[in-house]
């Protein structure tokens, strides 16, 4: 195997790693969404004003981190 073949093989492995990591991130984001929906229902929210540049909602729970916007979680 010459240097070019080794580089091509290495590139393919890196791409496979990236795809696996993207899948893991996607799964974890889905799990977070599921948890946030449950937290929306069950947490005794303590709303505080936030200024994170998001015009959609200006309040966030200081306990669980969900935003004060039911449509995000229902």
C-alpha angles and dihedrals in degrees: 000000000000128000094266093053090049091051092049091049091048091050091052091051091049091051090050090051091050092050091050091049092048089052090050091050091049092051092048092048089053090050090051091052091051091049092047090053090053092044090051089059101038110031120096091229123218104199119210130176115256130190103200096140093261109131091190097073133009099187130073131177110253090207105049104009100236119140123245093251116104095197090070092062108028 
